[in-house]
Amino acid sequence: MTNKTGLRHDWTRPEVEALFDMPFNDLLFQAQQTHRRNFDPNAVQISTLLSVKTGACPEDCSYCPQSAGNDTGLERERLLPLDDVMREAQAAKDRGASRFCMGAAWRNPTDKNLDRVIEMIEGVKGLGLETCVTLGMLTQPQAQRLSEHGLDYYNHNLDTSPEFYGDIITTRTYGDRLETLGHVREAGINVCCGGIVGMGESRQDRAGLLVELACLPTHPESVPINLLVQVEGTPLFGVESLDSLEFVRSIAVARILMPESVVRLSAGRENMSDEMQALCFFAGANSIFHGEKLLTTGNPDADHDQQLFARLGIQPMEPHCTADTDRAVSA
């Protein structure tokens, strides 16, 4: 099945597993061709991610240091004051970010919580930045409120394949995640949805995750591919690390399946060599998080990213949407 733009939404597991099995050079060649048809190959979108409410999350995600059930020594923090968020957003803009993402460690926000987050969204948009939030599960009225106040993107990852999902989290179902994505899409907000690799899953699970994403009725506008950051005190600490070329394959397959989506090289970059990151950009990644921290885990410093971009001839991607155009495209 293809939509009116020619994008496929009927990928099968065998087809995607066959892409993973291709010779590495052939896979990257196909991914780079796809990338060049849809994007400037030397432009990367820069986002900054801020934890606006840290720790004490009731979910039991095995990878997450913010889960209340994981003994990681992370201190619980209240929702940040608006002034603190605005200072961080201005600093992100000054460093070249075009999108400012805010994450809160909730299972789902209360309406009172949402009031305060909406103030943050409006403030950040006033700086001329695109806005993204990740707050957990949403009801349809909550998604509609966020849309009405101009939210550009909502992040809600599927994490992994449906088959492996129960080994990673038990407090929220795959269906719960899909339901929230449906609410976000119905409200006309751009969807940011990807997953995490390197959690001990099989190649078939990585293919399964990408099939789920590519077979959504509309491809996510933003697809973050995270490499597990192992944190002591979480159940996944000590899991065997994913081969770096297998990670690059995952980026390349995501690009082929979702040719018009921005594919974000997300968590885990702190442990990637410059050469590995360069391969990821060649494979079709065209977004990164900029700044010293991703919620609670480390990230390369901004100066190093700028030096890497200069060595590769990469320029920051200009903002390409506003809330109004997002709703017009997605509705």
C-alpha positions in Angstrom: 0.0 0.0 0.0 1.3 3.5 -0.9 -0.3 6.8 -0.2 -0.7 9.7 -2.7 3.0 10.7 -2.2 4.2 7.3 -3.1 5.4 6.3 0.4 4.9 2.7 1.3 3.0 1.7 4.5 2.9 -2.1 3.8 6.5 -3.2 4.5 6.8 -6.8 5.7 9.2 -8.4 8.1 10.9 -10.5 5.4 11.4 -7.5 3.2 13.0 -5.5 6.0 15.1 -8.4 7.3 16.4 -8.7 3.7 17.5 -5.0 3.8 19.4 -5.7 7.0 21.0 -8.7 5.3 22.3 -6.7 2.3 26.1 -6.2 1.9 27.0 -3.2 3.9 28.1 -1.1 1.0 25.0 -1.9 -1.0 22.7 -1.0 1.9 24.5 2.4 2.5 24.4 3.2 -1.3 20.7 2.6 -1.4 20.1 4.6 1.8 22.2 7.5 0.5 20.4 7.6 -2.8 17.1 7.7 -0.9 18.4 10.4 1.4 19.6 12.6 -1.5 16.2 12.4 -3.2 14.5 13.9 -0.2 17.0 16.0 1.8 20.2 18.1 1.5 22.8 15.5 2.2 25.0 18.0 4.0 22.4 19.5 6.4 21.6 18.2 9.8 18.8 19.5 12.1 19.9 20.4 15.6 17.7 19.9 18.6 18.3 20.4 22.3 16.6 18.2 24.9 15.9 19.4 28.5 14.5 17.4 31.3 11.9 19.7 32.8 10.8 17.1 35.4 13.3 14.5 36.5 13.0 11.2 38.3 10.4 9.1 40.2 8.6 7.9 37.1 6.2 5.1 38.0 7.0 3.1 34.8 9.4 0.2 34.9 11.3 0.7 31.7 14.4 -1.5 32.0 16.7 1.1 30.3 15.6 4.2 32.2 17.5 5.7 35.1 14.4 7.8 35.9 12.2 4.8 36.8 11.4 4.9 40.5 12.0 1.1 40.6 15.6 1.4 39.3 18.3 2.2 41.9 20.4 4.7 40.0 20.9 7.3 42.7 19.1 9.9 40.5 17.5 12.6 42.6 13.8 13.4 42.2 13.2 16.9 41.0 10.1 19.0 40.6 8.9 20.6 37.4 11.3 23.3 36.5 10.2 27.0 36.8 9.4 28.7 33.5 12.3 31.2 33.9 14.8 28.3 34.1 13.4 26.7 31.0 13.5 30.0 29.1 17.2 30.5 30.0 18.0 27.0 28.7 16.0 27.6 25.5 17.8 30.8 24.8 21.1 29.2 25.4 20.2 26.4 23.0 19.2 28.9 20.3 22.5 30.7 20.8 24.3 27.4 20.2 22.5 26.9 16.9 19.5 24.7 17.9 16.4 25.1 15.8 14.2 22.8 18.0 13.8 22.7 21.7 12.5 19.5 23.3 11.2 19.2 26.8 10.8 15.9 28.6 9.0 15.1 31.9 9.2 11.8 33.7 5.5 11.1 34.0 3.3 8.2 33.2 0.8 10.8 32.0 0.5 14.5 32.8 -2.3 15.9 34.9 -4.3 18.8 33.5 -2.5 21.0 36.0 0.8 19.8 34.8 -0.2 20.4 31.3 -1.1 24.1 32.1 2.6 24.7 33.1 4.0 22.8 30.2 1.8 24.9 27.8 3.4 28.1 29.3 6.8 26.6 28.4 5.7 25.8 24.9 4.4 29.3 24.3 7.6 30.8 25.8 9.9 28.7 23.7 7.9 29.4 20.5 8.3 33.1 21.3 12.0 32.7 20.8 11.5 31.4 17.3 12.3 27.7 18.1 10.3 24.7 17.1 8.8 22.9 20.1 8.7 19.3 21.1 7.6 17.6 24.4 7.5 14.1 25.7 5.2 13.7 28.7 4.0 10.1 28.6 0.6 9.0 27.6 -2.0 11.6 26.5 -5.8 11.7 26.3 -7.4 13.1 23.2 -8.4 16.3 24.9 -4.9 16.8 26.2 -3.4 16.3 22.7 -5.9 18.8 21.4 -5.0 21.4 24.0 -1.3 21.0 23.1 -2.2 21.5 19.4 -4.3 24.6 20.2 -1.3 26.1 22.0 1.0 25.6 19.0 3.1 22.5 19.9 5.0 21.4 16.9 6.1 17.9 17.8 5.2 15.2 20.3 7.7 12.5 21.1 6.4 9.1 22.1 8.6 6.2 21.2 7.6 2.6 20.5 11.0 1.5 22.0 11.3 -1.9 20.3 9.3 -4.6 18.5 6.0 -5.8 19.8 7.5 -9.2 20.5 10.4 -7.9 22.6 8.5 -5.1 24.3 7.4 -7.2 27.3 11.0 -7.9 28.2 11.6 -4.1 28.5 8.5 -2.7 30.1 5.4 -4.1 31.7 3.6 -1.0 33.1 2.5 0.3 29.7 1.4 -1.8 26.7 2.3 -1.4 23.0 -1.3 -0.6 22.4 -1.1 2.2 24.9 1.7 3.7 23.0 -0.1 3.4 19.7 -3.2 5.0 21.2 -1.3 8.1 22.3 0.3 8.4 18.8 -3.2 8.2 17.4 -4.4 11.1 19.6 -1.3 13.2 18.7 -1.9 12.6 15.0 -5.6 13.3 15.2 -4.8 16.6 16.9 -2.6 17.7 14.0 0.7 17.6 15.9 3.8 16.3 14.2 4.8 12.9 15.5 8.3 12.1 16.8 8.6 8.4 17.3 11.4 5.9 17.1 13.0 3.4 19.4 16.1 2.1 21.2 18.5 -0.5 19.9 21.2 -2.4 21.8 18.9 -3.6 24.6 19.7 -7.3 23.9 17.1 -7.5 21.1 17.7 -9.6 17.9 18.1 -8.2 14.4 14.5 -9.5 13.8 13.4 -7.2 16.7 15.1 -4.2 15.1 13.4 -5.0 11.8 10.1 -5.4 13.7 10.4 -2.0 15.3 11.1 -0.3 11.9 8.2 -2.2 10.3 5.8 -0.9 13.0 7.0 2.7 12.4 6.9 2.5 8.6 3.5 0.9 8.6 1.8 3.7 10.7 -0.9 5.4 8.6 1.4 8.4 8.3 5.2 8.1 8.8 6.5 9.9 11.9 7.9 13.3 10.8 10.9 12.6 13.2 12.3 9.2 13.9 14.9 9.1 16.7 17.1 6.0 16.7 18.7 5.7 20.1 21.7 3.5 21.0 21.2 2.2 24.6 23.1 4.2 27.2 23.8 1.7 29.9 23.3 3.2 33.4 24.4 1.3 36.5 21.3 0.3 38.6 19.1 -0.3 35.6 18.2 -3.9 34.6 20.0 -3.5 31.2 23.3 -2.5 32.7 25.9 -4.9 31.5 23.9 -6.1 28.4 26.2 -7.0 25.5 26.9 -3.9 23.4 25.5 -3.6 19.9 28.0 -3.9 17.1 28.6 -0.4 15.7 28.1 -1.4 12.1 24.8 -3.0 13.0 23.7 0.3 14.4 24.6 2.0 11.2 22.5 -0.6 9.3 19.6 0.3 11.5 19.9 4.0 10.5 20.2 3.0 6.8 17.1 0.8 6.9 15.1 3.5 8.7 16.0 5.9 6.0 15.0 3.6 3.2 11.6 2.7 4.9 10.7 6.3 5.8 12.4 8.4 3.1 10.7 11.8 3.9 11.2 11.5 7.7 14.0 13.2 9.6 16.0 10.4 11.1 17.7 11.5 14.4 21.0 10.1 15.6 19.9 10.3 19.2 21.1 8.8 22.5 24.4 7.1 22.6 26.5 9.5 20.6 28.9 10.1 23.5 30.2 6.6 23.0 30.4 6.8 19.2 33.6 7.7 17.4 33.5 10.5 14.9 33.9 7.9 12.1 30.8 6.0 13.3 28.8 9.2 13.4 30.0 10.1 9.9 28.8 6.7 8.7 25.4 7.3 10.3 25.1 10.7 8.5 26.0 8.9 5.2 23.4 6.3 6.0 20.7 8.9 6.2 20.7 10.4 9.8 20.0 14.1 9.5 19.2 15.2 13.0 21.1 15.2 16.4 20.6 16.4 19.9 23.1 19.2 20.7 24.2 19.9 24.3 26.0 18.2 27.2 23.1 16.1 28.5 20.1 14.1 27.1 17.6 14.2 30.0 19.9 12.5 32.5 22.7 10.9 30.4 25.7 12.4 28.7 26.1 13.8 25.2 29.0 15.2 23.2 29.7 18.8 24.0 28.6 21.4 21.5 32.1 22.5 20.5 33.0 18.9 19.5 29.8 18.7 17.4 30.7 21.9 15.6 34.2 20.6 14.9 32.8 17.4 13.5 30.4 19.3 11.3 33.2 21.4 10.0 35.3 18.4 9.2 32.4 16.8 7.3 31.2 19.9 5.6 27.8 19.7 7.3 25.6 22.8 7.9 22.7 23.1 10.4 19.3 22.6 8.9 17.0 25.6 9.0 13.7 25.3 10.8 11.2 23.9 8.4 7.8 24.2 10.1 5.6 26.2 12.3 2.6 25.1 14.3 0.2 26.3 11.6 1.9 24.5 8.7 2.3 21.4 10.8 -1.4 21.2 11.4 -2.1 21.9 7.7 0.2 19.1 6.7 -0.8 16.5 9.3 -4.5 17.0 9.5 
